[in-house]
Each structure stands twice: as C-alpha cells, then as structure tokens.
Amino acid sequence: MKQAVVNVSIVTYRTDPKELERCLSCLTSMCVRRVYVIDNGKDGVIADICARYGCLYVPNENVGYGAAHNIAMTKTVEGEACYHLVLNSDVFFDASVIDRIIEYMSADPDIGMVQPRILSSDGTLQYTVRRLPSPLDLFCRRFLPRIFFSIHDDRYLLKHLDHNVAFNVPYHQGSFMMISRDALLEAGLFDERFFMYPEDIDLTRRIHRHRSTMYYPEVEVIHCHRAESYRSMRMTWIHAVNMVRYFNKWGWWRDDERRRFNAMLDY
C-alpha cells in the first residue's frame, strides 16, 4: 500500500521570485515528500530559490503547462506517493491545508481529485469549479458584456449551488488540484496536445468518469489570479487555439458526456 504522502509540482515561466518563495513557504506539511519546480524559462534565480527550499529544480523548454507538470506526475505514478498536487505559484495557504485534504481523501478511496475553496486576495470566492463548458459558454464569457448573459454565466459557474458544502463536479480549475495516484493510473496524465488552459478541464472530466472529483470547502487557499488571457492578445490567441483543440477532441455541439455530467448539477 502506498504511503499517504504527496508530491507537488509547480510550473514556472518568468515567474516572480517572491511569488514562488511565498508559495514554497506553504509546503511545510510532513505529508509533502517532494516538490518539483519545472522551470519552462530556465531562470537561474528560480534555480537558486529551489536550492534554498530543498526543491527538485527541473530546467525545461517551454513545452506548455500540462506537459511540464507531466514530468513530475510521471514520478508520482512510478513512485511511492499516494497523491500529487498540481499547484500554481500564485497560490498560498496554511500548511495544514494539505494534511486536511489528504485526510479527507484517505477516508473515501472513491475520491480521485479534490479542489478546496479558492479565494481571491480580497477574500471573495473564486468560482473555480464549474460545469463542463460548451462553445457558447466560452464565447459569451469572452466577447459579450455580462449584462446580456449573466443568468447563463451564473449557471455555468454553478452559482446556484451552496459553496459551503462539498459537491462532485466535473471541472476543476488548474491552480490547485490534489489528485490520487490511482486516479492518474486510471485516467492518465495531462493531454499534451493542449499547450495551456483546457488541460485542467480535460483531466478533471477523465478522472470524473471513474471517481468523484470533489469541491471541498472545509479548507481554503488564496489564489492571486492574473487572468492573463484577458489582458494579452498573445494569451487570448493561445487560449482560443487550445479551446478549439479541446472541442475538436470532445465535441462542439454534440458532447453526450458533457450533457450527462452537467445534468447531475442541475439541482
């Protein structure tokens, strides 16, 4: 039986050193076995920080978010850890968060993935667990003033659900994803066809086929979300291209699995 320990992976690319240090300082739980920092920018400053914090620094080409995390996730699948935490460098939290999530997951082997309550730096809730998106969901969010589609968008963001209780949901945003090793063995790792953005949707729904993918509000983290694709035309283009790849894979207007999974959230 695998030990109830967790490996952590963080992908960096031109990352603010102070941001990374704040994130690494949260990883003091005794459950954390190894922390991998996969640096797609090959930054010597990042390497120095990793040396100070005892992390495994992996210099890497800029192959994308999911492909970089897969380097570390492969080590988890082949190794002794029971869990793997996919973590953004712009997230910080109390050290007890990891212990409490692992305790929650260990009590129910059917749970394949957990996302805690995620807050902005001002304390407001980020709606990071969602319905599986349709092309219309994403088109409206990107191109229309919210006043014209607020009811539709609120449904997509699951605002009708009580976010003070746990629920099983097929899309977890990728800033903090605690995943069991068994779930990765069943569903596989990130799909490397996606350079950035929909890889988290794709992985969550594949795990959701076999196991519960839970929103767990008993613990919370802070995510200093930058929403770069809304501010940069280059990132907007990357987002659009990769969403086309996502819908090419799963279906544009006809996606029976999407309809089935989403219907379970209409209560």
N, C-alpha and C positions, 0 to 999 in steps of 0.2 A: 504493500500500500504506500502511495506517495505521501510524503510529509506535507502538512498543512502550512507550506511556505509559499512565497510569491516571488517571482521575478518581475522586474519593472523595466519597461523600455520607454525612452524619451527620444524623439527625433528633433534635431536642431538644424537650422539653416539661417545663418546670420542672426542668431538669437542673442538677445540682450543678456550679457553675462550675469547681471544682477537678478534678472528674472529666473535664470536657470539655478542660480545659487539658492534663491528663496524656495524654489520647488524641491531641490535636493535636500534642503534642510528639513523638509517634512517627512522624509523617508527614513525615520529612525525606529520604526517598529521592528521588534525582534522577528517578526514573520518575514521581513524582507531578506531574501537571500542574496540576490544580485541585482544591480542596477546597470542597465546598458544605456549608454548615450550614443546614439548613432548620428554622427555629425555629417549631414549632407553638404556642409560648407567647408569642411576640413579647416577649422579655425583653431589656431594654436592656443588662443585664450580659453576656449571651451575644453581643450585637452588638459590645460593646467587646472581648471576647476575640477574636472573629473579626478585628476590625481589627488587633489586635496580631499575630496569627498569619498575616495575609495571606489569610484565607479569604473566600469569597464568602458573605455573610450574606443569607439569604432569609427575611424575616418572613412568616409564613403562618398561615392559620386552622388550627384543629385538625382536619384532614381525615383523619387516620389515618396509620399508619406507611408503608404501601406507597405511597399517593397522594403523600405528601410526598417520598419517595425518587424517585418518578417524575419530579418536577420536574427533578432533576439528571440522572437516567438518560436523559431525553429529550435533554439537551445532549450526552451521550456518543454516543447513537445518531446525532445530526445532525452531530457534530463530528469531530475528528481522533484522539481517543484510541482505542486498541485494547481497553482494559479498563475496567471500572467496579467499584469496591469499595464494597459496601454494608456500612457499619460502625456498630456501636453505640458510644456514648460511654463505656460502661463496659468497653471492651476496650483493652488496651495491649500493646506488643510491641516487639521490637528493630527498628530501621529497616531492617535487611537482609531482613526477612520479605517485604516487598513485592517486592523485587528477585528473590528466590529463587522466589517463586510465579510471577512473570511469566516468568522463565527456564524454569520447568517447563512452563508453558502454551504458550510460544512454540515449544518443541521438538515439540509434538504439536497440530496445528491441530484435531484432533477433540475436544479438551477444551474444554467450554463453561463449566464452573464448577469452582472449587476451594475447599475448606474445609480449613484447617490443623488440626493437633491443637489442641484448645482445653482449657485447664486452668483450674481454679479458683485462687483466690489462695493456697490452701494446697498447690498443686501436684498435686492429684488430677485425673484425667481426667474431663472432661465428655463424656457420650455424646451428642454433638450431631448426628451423622449416624445416620439411623435408617431402618427400614422405613417405607413409606407406612402411615399409621395407619388402622385400622378403627374404627368406633364403639366396639367392645368394648375395644380398646387404651386409648382415652382415658377411657372410663367406669371401667375398673379403676384406672387411674392416679389418677383424681380422687377416687373415692369408696370404694375398698376398701383395707383395710390391706395393705401389700405382702406380708406373710407368706402371704396367700391366693393371690397371683398372681405371685410372684417369677419363676418359670420363664417364664411368658408375657411378663412385662415385660422380662426379660433378652433374650428373643428379639427383641422389638420394638426394643430399644436396641442390638441387634447385638453383644451382649457375647461371643457365641461366635466372633466374627471377631478376627483378630490386628490390633490397632490400632497396631502398629508397622510395618505395611506399607500401601501405598496400595490403595484399592479404589473401585470405581464404585458409587455409592449414590444412590437417587432422592429423598432428603430431606435437605437441609442446613438446620440451624437458622440464623436470620437475623442473628446477631450479627456474622458476618464471612463475606461471600460475594463472592469475586472472580469476576467474570463477563466473558466476552469480548463485545465489541461484536457480533460476528457471531451469537453465541447469542441476544442480545437482539433482533436483527433477525429471527431465525427464530421465536422463541418469544413475543416481546412483553415488555412490562414487567409490573410487579406488577398484579394484578387489584384494582381499586379498590373492588370490592364488599366486600372484607374490610377492615374498619377496622383490625384488629390481630390478630396471632397466626398464622392459617393461610396468610397471603400467602407466606411462605417455602416452605412445603410445595408450594403450588400452582405457584410459579415454578420450583422445582427440578424437579418432575416434568415440566413442559412443556419445559424445556431437555433433560432426560434422554431425551425422545423422539428427539431429533436428535443429541445429543452426549454424551460422557462427563461425568458430574458427580462429580468425584473428591474423596475424602478423601486428604489429602496430609500424612502425619505427620512429614516431614522438617523442617518448621518448626512452631513453636508460638506461641500467643498466650495471654494471660491474660484471662479473662472474669469480672468480678466480678458474677456473675448474682444478681439480686434476687428472681426468681420472684414477681413482684407478684401474679399471678393466684391464688397460693396463700395470700396474706395479706390480700387486699382483696376484699370481697364485690362491689364495683363491677367490679373487674377480672375476677373469676370470671364475672360475668354477661356482660361483653364477650367473654371467651374462649368461653363457651358459645354465644352468639348467632352468633359468626363461624364456629365449627366446624359449626353447623347449616347455615350458608350454604355451607361447604366441601363437606359431604356431599350437600347438595342439588345442587351442581354436578357432583360426580364420582360419586355413587352411595353409598348407605348400605351395604347388604349385598352388592349386586352391583356390583363395580367390576373389570372384567376386566383393565384395565391395571394396577391395583394388584396383583392376584394375579400377573400376569406379571412385573412388576418385582420384587416381593418374592421370587418363586420363585428368581430368579437369585442371591439372597443366602443361600440355604439350602445352604451347603456348609461 
